[in-house]
Amino acid sequence: MGGQASPGATDGGALVLSDRPAPGILVLTLNRPAKANSLSTELLIQLSDHLAGAQQDDTVACVVLTGSDRVFSAGADISGMVHQGVDWYLGEERLARWAFLQDYPKPLIAAVNGHALGGGCELAMLCDIIIAGTSARFCQAEIGIGVIPGDGGTQRLPRAVGKSLAMQMILTGQPIDAQRALEAGLVSEVTDPADTVARAIQIGAQIAEHPPLSVQLAKRAVKAAFEQPLSDGLLFERARVVDVFGTEDRAEGMRAFLEKRRPRYQGR
């Protein structure tokens, strides 16, 4: 895949590569091979800069995030923590970039081959859908170096796989393979590693066929299910349905259904 770097990088150029393999789809590939795609602040800056551009680009409906064939990401930049201690973890720029990823409005699909360790697992869990190759391994390994997950692992992993397995993964630091991740609900599909990115692109293309505002509102509603009681979530859902009815694409979709033709969505 071809790629480009975001401006202002200081950690070796293009740490994130970009490609447009299909209409509506942007693929971002983590590209820090010498450090197993570990998540330096510079990499997070480039990643969020690419995503910010895609957010403003009406031709991008869905983003696929992937790594190499051998490793999705080995997690946080340990050298930064060794040299700067907790100040690295609490760095304003670093935390701001994680917050941006957390609140990203367009659909994100993680295509994971190889290891997703620590922050790499946390990054995958920030995505809305995870497709895993059979080589994928998911691990919150922080306990092995004397710390704990700090970019959402202790909160998102139990929501994804349940308390018992999350506790086992976090307290032992041991990985689970792709099949166990599928059984636990961490990933939605397991593929041959050669097909992981292609399958993620295929799902993204299916999403891109639908009205973008409706897709983004549906994403917001599903995420709300993990953040509030059911009664509040149902009210939030109802409000988003009202929002959808105010869009031109909703009217077009219903007209097209009655007229037995393909809808022509405009993103309005």
C-alpha positions as CSV (number, residue, x, y, z in Angstrom):
1,M,0.0,0.0,0.0
2,G,1.1,3.5,-0.7
3,G,1.4,6.0,2.1
4,Q,2.0,9.5,3.3
5,A,3.1,11.0,6.6
6,S,1.3,13.7,8.5
7,P,3.3,16.9,8.8
8,G,5.5,17.6,11.7
9,A,6.5,14.0,12.5
10,T,9.8,13.6,14.4
11,D,9.8,9.8,14.8
12,G,11.1,8.5,11.5
13,G,8.7,9.9,8.8
14,A,5.7,7.9,7.7
15,L,4.6,6.0,10.8
16,V,1.1,5.6,9.4
17,L,0.5,4.7,5.7
18,S,-2.7,5.5,3.9
19,D,-4.5,3.9,1.0
20,R,-7.8,4.1,-0.8
21,P,-8.5,0.6,-2.1
22,A,-12.2,0.9,-2.7
23,P,-14.8,3.7,-2.9
24,G,-15.6,5.1,0.5
25,I,-12.8,3.2,2.3
26,L,-9.6,4.6,3.8
27,V,-7.0,2.0,5.0
28,L,-4.5,3.2,7.6
29,T,-1.5,1.0,8.3
30,L,0.7,1.3,11.3
31,N,4.2,1.5,10.0
32,R,6.8,1.4,12.8
33,P,8.3,-2.0,12.0
34,A,11.6,-1.5,14.0
35,K,9.5,-1.0,17.2
36,A,6.7,-3.6,16.4
37,N,4.3,-0.7,15.7
38,S,4.5,0.5,19.3
39,L,2.4,3.5,20.0
40,S,4.8,6.4,20.3
41,T,3.2,9.9,20.8
42,E,4.4,10.7,17.2
43,L,2.6,7.7,15.8
44,L,-0.6,8.6,17.6
45,I,-0.3,12.2,16.3
46,Q,0.0,10.9,12.7
47,L,-2.8,8.4,13.1
48,S,-5.2,11.0,14.5
49,D,-4.1,13.5,11.9
50,H,-5.0,11.1,9.1
51,L,-8.3,10.4,10.8
52,A,-9.1,14.1,11.3
53,G,-8.6,14.5,7.5
54,A,-10.9,11.6,6.8
55,Q,-13.5,13.0,9.2
56,Q,-13.7,16.1,7.0
57,D,-13.7,14.1,3.7
58,D,-17.2,13.3,2.5
59,T,-15.7,10.6,0.2
60,V,-14.6,8.6,3.2
61,A,-17.3,6.5,4.8
62,C,-15.3,4.0,6.8
63,V,-11.7,3.6,8.0
64,V,-9.9,0.3,8.2
65,L,-6.9,0.2,10.7
66,T,-4.3,-2.5,10.4
67,G,-0.7,-3.3,11.1
68,S,1.8,-5.7,9.6
69,D,1.3,-9.4,8.9
70,R,3.2,-10.2,12.1
71,V,2.1,-7.6,14.5
72,F,-0.9,-5.2,14.8
73,S,0.8,-3.2,17.6
74,A,3.0,-4.1,20.5
75,G,1.4,-1.4,22.6
76,A,2.8,1.6,24.4
77,D,6.3,3.0,23.8
78,I,8.1,1.5,26.8
79,S,11.2,3.6,26.2
80,G,9.1,6.7,26.7
81,M,7.8,5.4,30.0
82,V,11.3,4.3,31.2
83,H,12.8,7.7,30.5
84,Q,9.9,10.0,31.5
85,G,7.9,7.9,34.0
86,V,4.3,8.8,34.6
87,D,4.8,12.1,32.9
88,W,4.9,10.2,29.6
89,Y,1.6,8.5,30.4
90,L,0.0,11.8,31.4
91,G,1.4,13.7,28.5
92,E,-1.3,16.2,27.4
93,E,-0.7,15.5,23.7
94,R,-0.8,11.7,24.1
95,L,-4.0,11.7,26.1
96,A,-5.7,14.2,23.7
97,R,-5.0,11.9,20.8
98,W,-6.5,8.9,22.6
99,A,-9.5,11.0,23.4
100,F,-9.9,11.9,19.7
101,L,-9.8,8.3,18.7
102,Q,-12.3,7.3,21.4
103,D,-14.8,9.9,20.1
104,Y,-14.2,9.4,16.4
105,P,-17.6,9.6,14.6
106,K,-17.1,7.5,11.5
107,P,-16.9,3.7,11.6
108,L,-13.5,2.2,12.4
109,I,-12.7,-1.4,11.6
110,A,-9.6,-3.1,13.0
111,A,-8.0,-5.7,10.8
112,V,-5.7,-7.6,13.2
113,N,-2.9,-10.0,12.3
114,G,-0.3,-11.1,14.8
115,H,0.0,-9.6,18.2
116,A,-2.2,-6.9,19.6
117,L,-0.4,-6.3,22.9
118,G,-1.3,-3.9,25.7
119,G,-2.0,-0.6,24.0
120,G,-2.3,-2.4,20.7
121,C,-5.2,-4.4,22.2
122,E,-6.7,-1.2,23.6
123,L,-6.4,0.5,20.2
124,A,-8.2,-2.4,18.5
125,M,-11.0,-2.2,21.1
126,L,-11.5,1.5,20.3
127,C,-12.5,0.3,16.8
128,D,-16.2,-0.5,16.2
129,I,-15.5,-3.9,14.5
130,I,-12.5,-6.2,14.9
131,I,-11.7,-8.7,12.2
132,A,-8.9,-11.1,13.3
133,G,-6.6,-13.4,11.3
134,T,-6.0,-16.8,12.8
135,S,-2.5,-15.5,13.7
136,A,-4.0,-12.8,15.9
137,R,-3.2,-12.8,19.6
138,F,-4.8,-10.3,22.1
139,C,-3.0,-9.5,25.3
140,Q,-3.1,-7.0,28.1
141,A,0.5,-7.7,29.2
142,E,1.1,-4.6,31.3
143,I,1.2,-6.5,34.6
144,G,4.4,-8.2,33.4
145,I,6.3,-4.9,33.5
146,G,4.8,-3.7,36.8
147,V,2.0,-1.5,35.5
148,I,-1.7,-1.9,34.6
149,P,-3.6,-1.1,31.4
150,G,-4.1,2.6,31.2
151,D,-5.7,3.4,27.9
152,G,-9.0,1.8,28.5
153,G,-8.1,-1.9,28.9
154,T,-9.5,-2.3,32.4
155,Q,-12.8,-0.8,31.3
156,R,-13.3,-2.0,27.7
157,L,-12.1,-5.5,28.0
158,P,-14.6,-6.6,30.6
159,R,-17.4,-5.0,28.5
160,A,-16.2,-7.0,25.5
161,V,-15.4,-10.4,27.0
162,G,-16.9,-10.4,30.5
163,K,-15.4,-10.1,34.0
164,S,-13.8,-13.5,34.4
165,L,-11.8,-13.7,31.1
166,A,-10.9,-10.0,31.4
167,M,-9.5,-10.5,34.9
168,Q,-7.6,-13.6,33.7
169,M,-6.1,-11.7,30.8
170,I,-5.2,-8.6,32.8
171,L,-3.9,-10.3,36.0
172,T,-1.9,-12.9,34.2
173,G,-0.8,-10.9,31.2
174,Q,-1.3,-14.0,29.1
175,P,-2.8,-13.7,25.5
176,I,-5.8,-15.3,24.0
177,D,-5.8,-16.5,20.4
178,A,-8.2,-15.4,17.6
179,Q,-10.6,-18.3,18.1
180,R,-10.9,-17.6,21.9
181,A,-11.4,-13.9,21.1
182,L,-14.2,-14.8,18.7
183,E,-15.9,-17.1,21.3
184,A,-15.6,-14.3,23.9
185,G,-17.1,-11.6,21.7
186,L,-13.9,-9.5,21.4
187,V,-13.9,-10.0,17.6
188,S,-16.7,-10.5,15.1
189,E,-14.9,-12.7,12.5
190,V,-11.8,-14.8,12.1
191,T,-10.2,-15.2,8.7
192,D,-7.1,-16.5,7.1
193,P,-4.3,-13.9,7.8
194,A,-4.0,-13.3,4.0
195,D,-7.7,-12.3,3.9
196,T,-8.0,-10.2,7.1
197,V,-7.6,-6.7,5.5
198,A,-9.6,-7.6,2.4
199,R,-12.5,-8.8,4.6
200,A,-12.4,-5.6,6.7
201,I,-12.5,-3.6,3.4
202,Q,-15.4,-5.7,2.2
203,I,-17.4,-5.0,5.4
204,G,-16.4,-1.3,5.1
205,A,-17.8,-1.3,1.6
206,Q,-21.1,-2.7,2.8
207,I,-21.2,0.1,5.4
208,A,-20.4,2.7,2.8
209,E,-23.5,1.8,0.8
210,H,-25.7,3.3,3.5
211,P,-26.4,6.9,4.4
212,P,-23.4,8.3,6.3
213,L,-25.3,10.3,8.8
214,S,-27.5,7.3,9.7
215,V,-24.4,5.2,10.1
216,Q,-22.8,7.7,12.4
217,L,-25.9,8.1,14.5
218,A,-26.3,4.3,14.8
219,K,-22.7,4.1,15.9
220,R,-23.3,6.7,18.6
221,A,-26.4,4.9,19.8
222,V,-24.6,1.5,20.1
223,K,-21.7,3.1,22.0
224,A,-24.2,4.7,24.4
225,A,-25.4,1.2,25.4
226,F,-22.1,0.7,27.2
227,E,-22.1,4.0,29.0
228,Q,-25.6,4.4,30.6
229,P,-28.5,2.5,32.0
230,L,-30.9,0.8,29.6
231,S,-33.7,3.3,30.3
232,D,-31.4,6.2,29.5
233,G,-30.1,4.4,26.5
234,L,-33.5,3.9,25.1
235,L,-34.2,7.6,25.3
236,F,-30.9,8.3,23.6
237,E,-31.8,5.9,20.8
238,R,-35.2,7.5,20.4
239,A,-33.6,11.0,20.1
240,R,-31.2,9.6,17.4
241,V,-34.1,8.2,15.5
242,V,-35.7,11.7,15.5
243,D,-32.3,13.0,14.2
244,V,-32.4,10.5,11.4
245,F,-35.9,11.6,10.3
246,G,-34.5,15.1,9.8
247,T,-32.1,14.0,7.1
248,E,-32.7,14.1,3.4
249,D,-31.1,10.6,3.0
250,R,-33.8,9.1,5.2
251,A,-36.5,10.5,2.9
252,E,-34.5,9.3,-0.1
253,G,-34.1,5.8,1.3
254,M,-37.8,5.4,2.0
255,R,-38.8,6.8,-1.4
256,A,-36.3,4.4,-3.1
257,F,-37.8,1.4,-1.2
258,L,-41.3,2.3,-2.2
259,E,-40.2,2.9,-5.8
260,K,-38.2,-0.3,-5.9
261,R,-34.9,1.4,-6.9
262,R,-31.5,1.9,-5.5
263,P,-31.3,5.0,-3.2
264,R,-29.0,7.9,-4.1
265,Y,-27.6,9.1,-0.8
266,Q,-26.0,12.6,-0.6
267,G,-24.8,12.6,3.0
268,R,-27.4,15.2,4.0
